[in-house]
Amino acid sequence: MIEGHVGTDAHPAWDVAIVGGGPSGISTALHLQAAAPRARIVVLEKERYPREKICAGGIGARAFRLLEKIGVEVACPHVALDAVAMRIGGETVVVREPSCGAVVRRVEFDHAFARIAVARGIELREDCAVQQVVVGDGGVAITTAHDTLHARCLVGADGVGGVVRRQLGFARGALRAQVVELDTEAAAIDQPRDTVVFDFQTSALRGYAWDFPTLVDGAPKVCRGVYVLGVAEDHPRARLADYLAARGLDIARYRIKQFAERGFEPGQPLSRPRVLLVGEAAGIDIATGEGIGQAIEYGALAGPYLARALDDDQLGFADWRRAIDRRHLGIQMRIRHAAYRAFYGRGRATLERMMPRMPALFRAGVQDFAGVPISGLGLVRGAGQFLAAAARNAR
């Protein structure tokens, strides 16, 4: 950690400085303001809106329900979702759950989300890349290309390669993924436009392909991509080219976008004194790569947590990890981390055969994505389907 003498002024200008103006940073700012209206909050965004952000753009309705609780509705172009499909083991399982989510373009969603924060009086500084962070007993000093700000504490919401993680000594992390995506016209075999598809048919792929209905400059398109776990896989574009070719599409016709992601790792530190991490800086679901909804949920947890810490002047944040672990977000992350380890281990072939026979468990996952109560009867049915599939596979 970079340490130094900070806080000769007994009253830093800001209570909380948030580095990163994406969904996790803006969600944290809005939820903190809702919990502590007098908190002095500044968000530092290195680029200027609207800025391009490569992302498939799927958001579960759970995130929208969290924002509704603080009176926030992000108005931007989107495709409403009513179903999730999974191709696996030679079959396609479709679960219909009305209004389970939406697909957005990050360039539009992030801009609209940030405008809400500004309209509510939150200080948002664009084109303000952070160069150095120094943490001391009196606060945090954040140096940008323009000036140095002083805050009582800092939130790292600046993503997978952010300056906060790099400079403050957080581990690089072992759970990494590569993503390659592009936007195409529809294909004959596509599902209806209210359905997102996760395709696990290629067993040699340590990950999956996807089809998400989207809007590009108002025109209906399909965002397609390949999510590949780890960094050893050196042909993600070739995988995507094969996936497109099976749909009569030539990869050479489209602009390819590529990025990396960091997974949530159980047990890894997510805070330092006066510093905590949210969103992809803390880690996303490595099993699916879902990020936006979880980023918003991180903010929904961080806002009230920070409000209490500021009020008590207890800014060590030693219990931030525990605060996450005991709530829905942490439980979900641990379950999906366990699923990732099981599915991509030696038992993958067995699980591929079993999963199409467990639609009740798949439905529970979609209900969780949508933020609606998971049916207890459905879980019982899912457990029964799992046991039946396991018995059938053992024969």
MARKELUM-888767 format. One record per atom (N, C-alpha, C): y, x, z; residue in one letter. Coordinates in steps of 0.02 Angstrom, whole numbers, padded with zeros to 5 digits, always signed. Layout:
N
YXZA/...
end
This chain:
395
-00060+00042+00000M/+00000+00000+00000M/+00062+00044+00000M/+00113+00025-00038I/+00177+00060-00036I/+00216+00035+00023I/+00231+00080+00070E/+00266+00060+00130E/+00331+00098+00134E/+00378+00071+00171G/+00441+00104+00180G/+00484+00066+00230G/+00545+00090+00239H/+00591+00056+00285H/+00623-00001+00248H/+00609-00062+00270V/+00637-00121+00239V/+00668-00165+00292V/+00726-00190+00278G/+00754-00240+00322G/+00805-00215+00372G/+00850-00170+00351T/+00906-00153+00395T/+00948-00215+00408T/+00950-00260+00358D/+00981-00325+00368D/+00930-00369+00404D/+00949-00396+00463A/+00902-00436+00502A/+00885-00501+00469A/+00921-00520+00418H/+00910-00584+00385H/+00905-00573+00309H/+00845-00557+00284P/+00837-00549+00211P/+00863-00611+00174P/+00886-00600+00114A/+00916-00655+00075A/+00867-00710+00060A/+00801-00692+00056W/+00750-00741+00037W/+00696-00744+00090W/+00670-00804+00101D/+00612-00810+00144D/+00549-00790+00107D/+00542-00813+00045V/+00482-00799+00005V/+00502-00780-00066V/+00479-00723-00089A/+00485-00704-00159A/+00417-00712-00191A/+00415-00748-00247I/+00353-00761-00283I/+00356-00723-00349I/+00309-00677-00359V/+00307-00638-00421V/+00260-00673-00469V/+00287-00701-00523G/+00248-00737-00573G/+00267-00810-00576G/+00288-00832-00636G/+00310-00900-00645G/+00261-00943-00684G/+00196-00928-00678G/+00144-00970-00708G/+00126-01027-00661G/+00071-01062-00675P/+00052-01120-00633P/+00044-01105-00559P/+00014-01048-00541S/+00004-01034-00470S/+00070-01020-00435S/+00114-00982-00468G/+00179-00967-00438G/+00223-01028-00430G/+00228-01069-00483I/+00270-01129-00480I/+00240-01179-00432I/+00174-01187-00431S/+00142-01233-00384S/+00156-01211-00312S/+00151-01146-00298T/+00166-01122-00231T/+00238-01137-00211T/+00284-01125-00257A/+00355-01138-00243A/+00367-01212-00228A/+00339-01256-00268L/+00350-01328-00260L/+00318-01354-00196L/+00257-01331-00182H/+00223-01354-00121H/+00255-01325-00058H/+00281-01264-00062L/+00317-01236-00005L/+00382-01275+00007L/+00417-01290-00047Q/+00479-01328-00039Q/+00466-01397-00009Q/+00410-01428-00031A/+00393-01494-00004A/+00378-01490+00071A/+00346-01435+00093A/+00328-01427+00163A/+00386-01400+00205A/+00430-01361+00174A/+00486-01330+00210A/+00548-01332+00165A/+00583-01389+00163P/+00638-01398+00116P/+00694-01346+00122P/+00701-01316+00181R/+00755-01267+00190R/+00734-01196+00174R/+00671-01186+00155A/+00648-01118+00139A/+00686-01091+00079A/+00704-01027+00084R/+00740-00994+00030R/+00688-00960-00015R/+00679-00987-00074I/+00624-00967-00119I/+00654-00940-00184I/+00628-00883-00206V/+00646-00857-00272V/+00582-00841-00310V/+00579-00861-00373V/+00522-00847-00418V/+00546-00797-00470V/+00508-00743-00478L/+00525-00691-00526L/+00475-00692-00584L/+00499-00709-00643E/+00457-00713-00703E/+00478-00658-00751E/+00429-00617-00772K/+00446-00559-00813K/+00468-00577-00883K/+00449-00636-00908E/+00468-00656-00976E/+00518-00713-00973E/+00534-00741-01032R/+00581-00796-01036R/+00545-00856-01067R/+00551-00914-01035Y/+00520-00975-01061Y/+00557-00998-01123Y/+00520-01031-01168P/+00448-01039-01170P/+00414-00974-01194P/+00364-00951-01155R/+00330-00889-01174R/+00257-00904-01189R/+00231-00867-01237E/+00161-00876-01258E/+00114-00855-01202E/+00064-00894-01190K/+00013-00877-01141K/-00054-00897-01169K/-00098-00849-01181I/-00162-00864-01212I/-00207-00897-01160I/-00233-00956-01177C/-00273-00994-01130C/-00300-01055-01167C/-00362-01075-01153A/-00390-01134-01185A/-00353-01198-01165A/-00325-01199-01104G/-00280-01253-01086G/-00311-01313-01051G/-00374-01308-01030G/-00405-01365-00996G/-00383-01370-00923G/-00365-01431-00902I/-00344-01443-00832I/-00381-01504-00806I/-00418-01496-00752G/-00450-01553-00720G/-00399-01597-00686G/-00413-01662-00684A/-00366-01710-00654A/-00357-01698-00580A/-00401-01660-00547R/-00390-01643-00477R/-00322-01611-00468R/-00302-01568-00514A/-00237-01534-00509A/-00180-01585-00514A/-00187-01632-00560F/-00134-01683-00567F/-00128-01725-00504F/-00184-01739-00472R/-00182-01778-00410R/-00147-01740-00354R/-00157-01675-00352L/-00122-01634-00302L/-00047-01635-00314L/-00026-01630-00377L/+00045-01630-00393L/+00077-01699-00379L/+00039-01751-00391E/+00065-01819-00378E/+00085-01826-00305E/+00049-01792-00259K/+00063-01798-00188K/+00133-01772-00170K/+00161-01728-00211I/+00229-01704-00198I/+00277-01730-00251I/+00256-01783-00285G/+00300-01817-00333G/+00313-01779-00397G/+00265-01739-00419V/+00273-01699-00480V/+00228-01724-00536V/+00256-01736-00593E/+00219-01751-00654E/+00245-01706-00709E/+00201-01665-00737V/+00221-01618-00789V/+00215-01652-00857V/+00272-01666-00887A/+00273-01702-00951A/+00275-01652-01008A/+00221-01647-01045C/+00218-01603-01103C/+00163-01629-01149C/+00163-01609-01213P/+00109-01632-01259P/+00041-01613-01231P/-00007-01658-01239H/-00074-01645-01213H/-00125-01691-01247H/-00188-01673-01240V/-00243-01716-01261V/-00279-01740-01199V/-00281-01806-01188A/-00314-01835-01130A/-00389-01829-01137A/-00423-01815-01082L/-00496-01806-01082L/-00530-01863-01044L/-00585-01886-01073D/-00626-01938-01041D/-00699-01917-01035D/-00715-01856-01057A/-00786-01836-01055A/-00792-01760-01058A/-00848-01736-01030V/-00865-01665-01034V/-00936-01661-01061V/-00947-01617-01109A/-01013-01608-01139A/-01038-01537-01128A/-01103-01531-01120M/-01135-01466-01112M/-01194-01462-01159M/-01194-01411-01201R/-01252-01398-01245R/-01293-01342-01213R/-01356-01358-01199I/-01399-01309-01166I/-01472-01329-01176I/-01515-01280-01183G/-01587-01294-01190G/-01604-01338-01249G/-01565-01333-01302G/-01579-01373-01362G/-01556-01445-01357G/-01520-01463-01304E/-01496-01531-01295E/-01421-01532-01280E/-01390-01590-01289T/-01321-01600-01272T/-01316-01654-01219T/-01289-01636-01161V/-01280-01684-01106V/-01205-01702-01103V/-01189-01766-01106V/-01120-01789-01104V/-01110-01833-01043V/-01059-01817-01004V/-01040-01859-00947V/-00970-01887-00961V/-00966-01952-00961R/-00902-01985-00970R/-00871-02002-00903R/-00810-01980-00893E/-00772-01992-00832E/-00700-02004-00854E/-00679-02067-00860P/-00612-02082-00887P/-00557-02044-00851P/-00510-02017-00891S/-00452-01981-00866S/-00472-01922-00821S/-00523-01885-00842C/-00547-01830-00800C/-00505-01767-00807C/-00460-01765-00856G/-00418-01706-00864G/-00378-01708-00927G/-00354-01650-00948A/-00313-01645-01009A/-00317-01574-01036A/-00301-01567-01099V/-00293-01501-01130V/-00220-01493-01150V/-00190-01438-01129V/-00119-01424-01143V/-00113-01357-01179V/-00054-01343-01203R/-00037-01276-01227R/+00005-01245-01173R/-00014-01185-01151R/+00021-01154-01096R/+00095-01141-01111R/+00110-01127-01173V/+00180-01115-01190V/+00223-01176-01174V/+00194-01235-01179E/+00230-01297-01165E/+00223-01318-01092E/+00163-01313-01065F/+00150-01335-00997F/+00189-01292-00947F/+00185-01227-00953D/+00218-01183-00906D/+00294-01193-00906D/+00322-01203-00966H/+00394-01214-00972H/+00414-01279-00937H/+00376-01332-00950A/+00392-01396-00918A/+00385-01392-00842A/+00334-01357-00819F/+00321-01350-00747F/+00379-01311-00715F/+00400-01257-00747A/+00455-01216-00721A/+00520-01256-00719A/+00532-01298-00768R/+00594-01339-00769R/+00596-01386-00709R/+00538-01411-00688I/+00536-01454-00629I/+00558-01416-00567I/+00534-01354-00560A/+00554-01313-00503A/+00629-01301-00503A/+00657-01285-00560V/+00729-01274-00565V/+00768-01337-00548V/+00744-01394-00574A/+00778-01457-00560A/+00778-01474-00486A/+00729-01448-00450R/+00725-01461-00378R/+00762-01408-00336R/+00798-01365-00370G/+00840-01317-00335G/+00807-01251-00318G/+00748-01238-00344I/+00715-01174-00332I/+00744-01121-00378I/+00760-01064-00350E/+00788-01008-00390E/+00733-00978-00433E/+00743-00979-00498L/+00694-00951-00545L/+00730-00900-00589L/+00710-00838-00585R/+00742-00785-00625R/+00695-00764-00680R/+00716-00777-00741E/+00677-00758-00800E/+00696-00687-00822E/+00653-00659-00866D/+00665-00592-00891D/+00677-00543-00833D/+00635-00549-00783C/+00646-00513-00720C/+00580-00479-00699C/+00560-00429-00736A/+00498-00394-00722A/+00505-00352-00658A/+00455-00356-00615V/+00455-00318-00553V/+00431-00247-00567V/+00468-00198-00542Q/+00450-00129-00553Q/+00418-00097-00492Q/+00441-00117-00433Q/+00414-00087-00372Q/+00417-00137-00315Q/+00366-00134-00273V/+00364-00175-00212V/+00354-00128-00153V/+00398-00133-00103V/+00392-00093-00042V/+00389-00141+00017V/+00337-00134+00058V/+00327-00177+00116V/+00341-00137+00180V/+00381-00166+00223G/+00396-00135+00287G/+00395-00184+00343G/+00409-00161+00404D/+00407-00205+00462D/+00459-00261+00457D/+00514-00248+00423G/+00567-00298+00421G/+00565-00344+00362G/+00518-00333+00316G/+00515-00376+00257G/+00488-00340+00197G/+00504-00366+00139V/+00480-00338+00076V/+00540-00327+00030V/+00541-00268-00001A/+00593-00252-00051A/+00561-00254-00119A/+00590-00293-00164I/+00563-00302-00232I/+00615-00277-00282I/+00598-00223-00316T/+00645-00193-00363T/+00628-00217-00434T/+00678-00243-00469T/+00672-00264-00538T/+00717-00220-00581T/+00718-00233-00645A/+00762-00195-00690A/+00835-00210-00676A/+00849-00265-00639H/+00918-00286-00628H/+00945-00268-00559H/+00902-00276-00507D/+00925-00263-00439D/+00865-00259-00392D/+00879-00254-00328T/+00827-00254-00276T/+00838-00315-00231T/+00784-00354-00223L/+00787-00413-00181L/+00750-00399-00116L/+00772-00432-00062H/+00738-00426+00002H/+00715-00495+00024H/+00652-00498+00045A/+00623-00562+00067A/+00582-00550+00130A/+00572-00604+00167R/+00529-00598+00227R/+00457-00587+00208R/+00436-00616+00151C/+00366-00606+00129C/+00362-00616+00053C/+00304-00599+00026L/+00294-00597-00046L/+00230-00633-00065L/+00231-00670-00121V/+00171-00701-00150V/+00158-00669-00217V/+00098-00641-00225G/+00078-00613-00290G/+00045-00667-00331G/+00080-00691-00383A/+00055-00742-00428A/+00059-00718-00499A/+00051-00652-00507D/+00064-00621-00572D/+00000-00601-00609D/-00056-00633-00595G/-00113-00629-00639G/-00158-00569-00631G/-00202-00564-00682V/-00257-00516-00679V/-00235-00444-00676V/-00180-00427-00710G/-00157-00357-00711G/-00090-00350-00678G/-00075-00393-00630G/-00008-00396-00600G/+00011-00335-00559G/+00076-00325-00553V/+00103-00269-00517V/+00088-00274-00442V/+00084-00334-00415V/+00072-00341-00343V/+00003-00313-00325V/-00049-00332-00361R/-00116-00305-00347R/-00116-00229-00356R/-00086-00206-00409R/-00089-00134-00425R/-00054-00092-00372R/+00005-00113-00352Q/+00045-00070-00309Q/+00027-00076-00235Q/-00003-00132-00215L/-00014-00143-00144L/-00086-00131-00123L/-00126-00098-00165G/-00190-00073-00143G/-00247-00121-00141G/-00242-00178-00176F/-00298-00224-00180F/-00350-00196-00228F/-00413-00209-00213A/-00467-00183-00254A/-00462-00210-00325A/-00483-00170-00373R/-00481-00191-00444R/-00526-00251-00456R/-00582-00253-00422G/-00628-00309-00429G/-00682-00295-00480G/-00743-00319-00465A/-00800-00307-00509A/-00812-00364-00558A/-00789-00424-00541L/-00803-00482-00584L/-00749-00490-00636L/-00766-00469-00697R/-00717-00472-00752R/-00749-00511-00810R/-00706-00536-00853A/-00730-00573-00912A/-00683-00561-00970A/-00710-00564-01030Q/-00670-00561-01091Q/-00670-00629-01125Q/-00614-00646-01154V/-00608-00710-01188V/-00578-00698-01257V/-00609-00729-01308V/-00583-00727-01376V/-00577-00799-01399V/-00519-00819-01425E/-00509-00889-01444E/-00466-00893-01507E/-00468-00952-01538L/-00426-00967-01596L/-00423-01043-01604L/-00379-01066-01647D/-00370-01138-01660D/-00390-01154-01732D/-00432-01205-01740T/-00456-01224-01806T/-00447-01298-01817T/-00462-01320-01877E/-00467-01391-01891E/-00533-01417-01863E/-00543-01482-01865A/-00604-01512-01839A/-00663-01495-01885A/-00723-01498-01857A/-00785-01489-01895A/-00827-01552-01889A/-00872-01561-01936A/-00911-01623-01939A/-00953-01635-01876A/-00976-01581-01844I/-01020-01590-01786I/-00983-01594-01720I/-00917-01595-01722D/-00878-01597-01660D/-00889-01663-01622D/-00882-01660-01557Q/-00882-01719-01515Q/-00815-01756-01526Q/-00809-01818-01502P/-00745-01854-01506P/-00688-01814-01473P/-00627-01829-01491R/-00570-01789-01468R/-00551-01801-01394R/-00587-01843-01360D/-00575-01850-01288D/-00626-01810-01248D/-00662-01763-01281T/-00718-01728-01249T/-00710-01652-01256T/-00718-01616-01201V/-00722-01543-01204V/-00796-01523-01203V/-00812-01469-01238V/-00882-01448-01246V/-00891-01377-01221V/-00942-01367-01180F/-00964-01301-01159F/-01033-01289-01189F/-01039-01236-01229D/-01100-01224-01268D/-01135-01161-01243D/-01194-01171-01213F/-01234-01116-01186F/-01296-01104-01229F/-01295-01126-01291Q/-01355-01123-01333Q/-01377-01052-01349Q/-01330-01005-01353T/-01347-00936-01370T/-01367-00899-01307T/-01431-00894-01295S/-01456-00863-01232S/-01438-00789-01227S/-01429-00756-01284A/-01412-00685-01283A/-01340-00674-01261A/-01300-00727-01259L/-01230-00722-01240L/-01224-00730-01165L/-01198-00680-01131R/-01188-00685-01059R/-01122-00722-01046R/-01124-00785-01060G/-01065-00827-01056G/-01077-00890-01096G/-01025-00916-01129Y/-01033-00977-01168Y/-00979-00980-01222Y/-00988-01026-01268A/-00936-01042-01317A/-00907-01110-01298A/-00849-01127-01326W/-00819-01191-01309W/-00782-01222-01368W/-00773-01288-01365D/-00731-01326-01411D/-00686-01371-01368D/-00620-01360-01371F/-00572-01401-01334F/-00524-01434-01384F/-00519-01500-01385P/-00470-01532-01429P/-00399-01513-01405P/-00355-01498-01451T/-00288-01476-01432T/-00237-01500-01482T/-00173-01488-01467L/-00118-01503-01512L/-00079-01439-01524L/-00070-01421-01587V/-00031-01362-01605V/+00029-01385-01645V/+00088-01381-01616D/+00149-01406-01648D/+00140-01479-01669D/+00106-01517-01627G/+00096-01588-01640G/+00037-01605-01683G/+00005-01556-01714A/-00051-01568-01759A/-00117-01564-01720A/-00164-01610-01732P/-00228-01607-01697P/-00270-01548-01721P/-00290-01506-01675K/-00332-01448-01689K/-00387-01445-01636K/-00431-01395-01644V/-00482-01382-01594V/-00477-01308-01574V/-00466-01296-01510C/-00467-01228-01484C/-00540-01210-01472C/-00563-01157-01505R/-00632-01134-01497R/-00631-01062-01472R/-00682-01046-01433G/-00682-00978-01407G/-00749-00959-01379G/-00751-00896-01356V/-00810-00868-01323V/-00787-00836-01258V/-00822-00853-01205Y/-00809-00825-01138Y/-00868-00779-01122Y/-00852-00714-01112V/-00905-00664-01103V/-00895-00629-01036V/-00945-00631-00994L/-00941-00600-00929L/-00949-00525-00934L/-00910-00489-00893G/-00915-00416-00891G/-00875-00385-00947G/-00878-00319-00950V/-00843-00282-01002V/-00891-00243-01046V/-00956-00250-01034A/-01005-00214-01074A/-01017-00246-01142A/-01006-00312-01145E/-01015-00348-01208E/-00962-00325-01258E/-00982-00290-01311D/-00932-00261-01356D/-00927-00297-01423D/-00956-00357-01428H/-00951-00393-01491H/-00932-00466-01481H/-00882-00482-01438P/-00865-00553-01429P/-00839-00585-01492P/-00805-00547-01534R/-00780-00577-01597R/-00837-00594-01643R/-00888-00551-01644A/-00946-00566-01686A/-00981-00629-01661A/-00985-00637-01595R/-01015-00699-01568R/-00975-00760-01590R/-00910-00754-01586L/-00868-00810-01606L/-00873-00823-01681L/-00878-00770-01721A/-00885-00779-01793A/-00949-00817-01810A/-01003-00801-01775D/-01066-00838-01785D/-01060-00911-01765D/-01027-00922-01709Y/-01018-00990-01684Y/-00978-01032-01735Y/-00926-01002-01763L/-00885-01038-01813L/-00925-01050-01877L/-00961-00999-01898A/-00999-01005-01960A/-01048-01063-01958A/-01078-01075-01899A/-01125-01131-01892A/-01090-01199-01900A/-01023-01198-01898R/-00983-01258-01906R/-00946-01259-01972R/-00964-01213-02016G/-00934-01209-02082G/-00864-01181-02082G/-00848-01140-02032L/-00781-01111-02025L/-00784-01035-02031L/-00736-01007-02064D/-00733-00934-02075D/-00681-00904-02028D/-00703-00860-01984I/-00659-00831-01934I/-00600-00794-01965I/-00608-00769-02025A/-00555-00730-02057A/-00493-00773-02072A/-00500-00839-02070R/-00444-00883-02087R/-00398-00896-02028R/-00416-00873-01969Y/-00378-00893-01909Y/-00351-00834-01870Y/-00298-00847-01833R/-00268-00795-01790R/-00308-00791-01725R/-00336-00733-01712I/-00378-00722-01653I/-00335-00701-01594I/-00350-00730-01536K/-00315-00711-01474K/-00367-00688-01423K/-00352-00636-01387Q/-00400-00607-01341Q/-00367-00590-01275Q/-00401-00602-01219F/-00374-00586-01154F/-00430-00574-01104F/-00412-00551-01044A/-00461-00537-00992A/-00448-00582-00932A/-00499-00591-00890E/-00493-00631-00830E/-00526-00595-00771E/-00505-00614-00711R/-00532-00585-00649R/-00564-00641-00608R/-00625-00630-00584G/-00659-00681-00546G/-00646-00676-00471G/-00650-00733-00438F/-00646-00738-00365F/-00709-00706-00335F/-00700-00661-00288E/-00756-00626-00257E/-00760-00642-00183E/-00812-00677-00161P/-00818-00694-00091P/-00813-00632-00046P/-00772-00638+00006G/-00766-00584+00054G/-00712-00533+00040G/-00685-00531-00022Q/-00633-00482-00038Q/-00566-00502-00008Q/-00526-00454+00017P/-00461-00471+00046P/-00414-00502-00005P/-00376-00550+00017L/-00326-00584-00026L/-00257-00581+00005L/-00248-00538+00055S/-00182-00533+00086S/-00174-00464+00118S/-00111-00447+00130R/-00090-00391+00170R/-00034-00417+00215R/-00013-00381+00266P/+00044-00403+00304P/+00104-00417+00258P/+00130-00477+00262R/+00188-00501+00224R/+00173-00513+00150R/+00110-00508+00130V/+00093-00517+00059V/+00029-00559+00054V/+00030-00609+00010L/-00033-00644-00004L/-00038-00657-00079L/-00099-00666-00103L/-00113-00676-00173L/-00134-00748-00187L/-00114-00774-00246V/-00135-00840-00268V/-00153-00837-00342V/-00187-00889-00366G/-00203-00893-00437G/-00249-00838-00460G/-00240-00816-00521E/-00285-00766-00548E/-00276-00698-00514E/-00220-00686-00483A/-00212-00625-00443A/-00262-00625-00386A/-00279-00683-00360A/-00330-00689-00308A/-00399-00695-00337A/-00404-00727-00397G/-00469-00734-00430G/-00482-00806-00449G/-00511-00816-00509I/-00528-00882-00533I/-00604-00891-00530I/-00626-00949-00551D/-00698-00963-00553D/-00731-00922-00608D/-00772-00874-00589I/-00802-00829-00639I/-00856-00864-00680I/-00886-00917-00653A/-00940-00950-00690A/-00914-00985-00752A/-00856-01018-00747T/-00830-01057-00804T/-00766-01030-00832T/-00730-00988-00795G/-00665-00964-00818G/-00610-01014-00806G/-00624-01069-00772E/-00571-01119-00758E/-00516-01087-00718E/-00453-01097-00739G/-00399-01063-00705G/-00339-01105-00688G/-00315-01149-00732I/-00252-01184-00721I/-00257-01230-00660I/-00308-01273-00660G/-00315-01319-00605G/-00322-01283-00538G/-00360-01229-00538Q/-00369-01191-00477Q/-00304-01156-00457Q/-00265-01134-00506A/-00200-01103-00491A/-00155-01152-00455A/-00155-01214-00478I/-00115-01266-00446I/-00141-01280-00375I/-00207-01279-00367E/-00237-01290-00301E/-00221-01233-00253E/-00221-01171-00278Y/-00199-01115-00236Y/-00129-01130-00209Y/-00084-01152-00253G/-00016-01166-00231G/-00013-01222-00179G/-00056-01272-00189A/-00057-01328-00141A/-00079-01306-00072A/-00121-01254-00069L/-00141-01225-00004L/-00088-01177+00022L/-00060-01136-00022A/-00013-01084-00001A/+00052-01113+00025A/+00076-01169-00005G/+00140-01196+00015G/+00143-01214+00089G/+00099-01260+00113P/+00099-01276+00185P/+00082-01216+00230P/+00037-01173+00206Y/+00019-01114+00244Y/+00080-01069+00256Y/+00119-01058+00203L/+00179-01016+00210L/+00231-01050+00253L/+00237-01116+00247A/+00286-01152+00288A/+00272-01142+00362A/+00208-01147+00382R/+00190-01136+00452R/+00203-01064+00473R/+00185-01017+00429A/+00194-00946+00446A/+00268-00928+00454A/+00310-00955+00411L/+00381-00942+00416L/+00410-00972+00479L/+00389-01032+00495D/+00415-01066+00554D/+00397-01029+00618D/+00336-01002+00619D/+00312-00965+00679D/+00330-00890+00676D/+00357-00869+00620D/+00371-00798+00608D/+00308-00756+00618D/+00252-00782+00592Q/+00188-00747+00594Q/+00168-00732+00522Q/+00188-00674+00498L/+00182-00658+00427L/+00131-00603+00414L/+00082-00596+00458G/+00028-00548+00446G/-00022-00573+00395G/-00029-00640+00390F/-00072-00673+00340F/-00145-00652+00345F/-00167-00630+00404A/-00236-00607+00412A/-00286-00663+00401A/-00264-00726+00410D/-00311-00782+00404D/-00304-00819+00337D/-00268-00791+00289W/-00260-00824+00224W/-00328-00834+00190W/-00370-00783+00193R/-00436-00789+00162R/-00475-00846+00195R/-00474-00850+00261R/-00510-00903+00295R/-00480-00971+00278R/-00414-00974+00270A/-00382-01037+00253A/-00407-01063+00186A/-00419-01018+00139I/-00447-01037+00074I/-00520-01057+00081I/-00558-01015+00116D/-00631-01025+00120D/-00651-01092+00149D/-00612-01119+00195R/-00633-01181+00228R/-00607-01244+00193R/-00571-01235+00138R/-00546-01293+00101R/-00586-01300+00035R/-00572-01355+00000H/-00610-01370-00061H/-00611-01311-00109H/-00554-01279-00119L/-00550-01224-00168L/-00600-01169-00151L/-00600-01147-00089G/-00645-01093-00070G/-00718-01114-00074G/-00734-01175-00053I/-00803-01199-00057I/-00825-01202-00129I/-00782-01230-00173Q/-00798-01234-00244Q/-00810-01165-00273Q/-00767-01118-00257M/-00773-01050-00284M/-00839-01018-00263M/-00858-01027-00200R/-00920-00996-00177R/-00981-01028-00209R/-00979-01093-00218I/-01035-01127-00252I/-01041-01102-00323I/-00985-01096-00358R/-00987-01075-00428R/-01005-01001-00433R/-00986-00961-00385H/-01006-00891-00385H/-01081-00886-00377H/-01110-00927-00333A/-01183-00928-00324A/-01217-00952-00388A/-01187-01002-00421A/-01215-01027-00484A/-01213-00973-00538A/-01158-00936-00541Y/-01152-00881-00589Y/-01207-00829-00578Y/-01220-00811-00516R/-01270-00760-00501R/-01340-00785-00519R/-01352-00850-00506A/-01419-00878-00520A/-01429-00885-00595A/-01380-00913-00629F/-01389-00928-00700F/-01394-00865-00743F/-01355-00814-00726Y/-01355-00753-00767Y/-01403-00700-00740Y/-01447-00721-00696G/-01498-00676-00671G/-01563-00684-00711G/-01618-00665-00680R/-01683-00665-00715R/-01708-00736-00729R/-01681-00784-00692G/-01706-00852-00701G/-01669-00893-00752G/-01628-00861-00795R/-01588-00901-00841R/-01631-00944-00886R/-01683-00917-00916A/-01724-00957-00962A/-01752-01019-00928A/-01773-01010-00866T/-01800-01068-00828T/-01746-01120-00817T/-01686-01097-00796L/-01632-01144-00782L/-01609-01179-00846L/-01610-01144-00902E/-01592-01176-00965E/-01638-01234-00982E/-01701-01226-00967R/-01749-01280-00979R/-01738-01338-00930R/-01719-01321-00868M/-01713-01372-00817M/-01648-01412-00821M/-01593-01380-00840M/-01527-01412-00832M/-01518-01477-00871M/-01544-01483-00933P/-01536-01548-00967P/-01569-01606-00929P/-01615-01590-00884R/-01651-01642-00846R/-01616-01657-00780R/-01555-01631-00770M/-01519-01642-00708M/-01450-01671-00720M/-01445-01727-00757P/-01379-01754-00774P/-01339-01776-00712P/-01372-01795-00658A/-01336-01818-00599A/-01296-01760-00568A/-01324-01699-00567L/-01287-01642-00541L/-01230-01624-00587L/-01240-01629-00652F/-01186-01616-00700F/-01130-01667-00689F/-01148-01730-00678R/-01097-01782-00666R/-01057-01765-00602R/-01091-01740-00550A/-01055-01721-00489A/-01004-01667-00503A/-01022-01619-00547G/-00975-01566-00565G/-00915-01594-00602G/-00925-01642-00647V/-00870-01672-00684V/-00826-01712-00637V/-00856-01747-00589Q/-00816-01785-00540Q/-00773-01738-00498Q/-00800-01680-00481D/-00761-01631-00445D/-00703-01606-00487D/-00715-01593-00550F/-00662-01573-00598F/-00607-01626-00600F/-00627-01689-00599A/-00580-01744-00603A/-00546-01760-00538A/-00572-01733-00482G/-00541-01747-00418G/-00556-01816-00391G/-00612-01845-00412V/-00631-01911-00385V/-00689-01900-00336V/-00699-01947-00289P/-00753-01938-00240P/-00821-01931-00275P/-00859-01882-00253I/-00925-01870-00281I/-00973-01920-00249I/-01011-01953-00291S/-01058-02003-00267S/-01113-01971-00225S/-01121-01995-00163G/-01175-01970-00121G/-01243-01988-00150G/-01248-02049-00177L/-01310-02070-00209L/-01324-02026-00270L/-01271-02008-00305G/-01280-01964-00363G/-01307-01896-00343G/-01283-01869-00286L/-01308-01804-00263L/-01382-01810-00244L/-01401-01865-00213V/-01471-01876-00197V/-01513-01878-00261V/-01488-01915-00310R/-01523-01918-00374R/-01527-01849-00406R/-01472-01811-00401G/-01472-01744-00429G/-01523-01700-00397G/-01528-01705-00330A/-01579-01665-00295A/-01649-01685-00318A/-01660-01750-00327G/-01725-01772-00351G/-01739-01748-00421G/-01687-01749-00464Q/-01696-01724-00533Q/-01711-01649-00533Q/-01678-01612-00488F/-01691-01540-00483F/-01763-01527-00463F/-01788-01562-00413L/-01856-01552-00389L/-01906-01572-00443L/-01892-01627-00479A/-01937-01648-00533A/-01938-01597-00589A/-01878-01571-00607A/-01875-01522-00661A/-01911-01457-00641A/-01902-01437-00578A/-01935-01376-00554A/-02011-01384-00556A/-02034-01443-00534A/-02107-01456-00535A/-02134-01456-00606A/-02096-01487-00652R/-02118-01489-00722R/-02121-01419-00751R/-02071-01378-00733N/-02070-01310-00761N/-02126-01268-00732N/-02148-01283-00671A/-02201-01243-00639A/-02270-01257-00667A/-02278-01311-00704R/-02344-01328-00730R/-02368-01279-00783R/
end
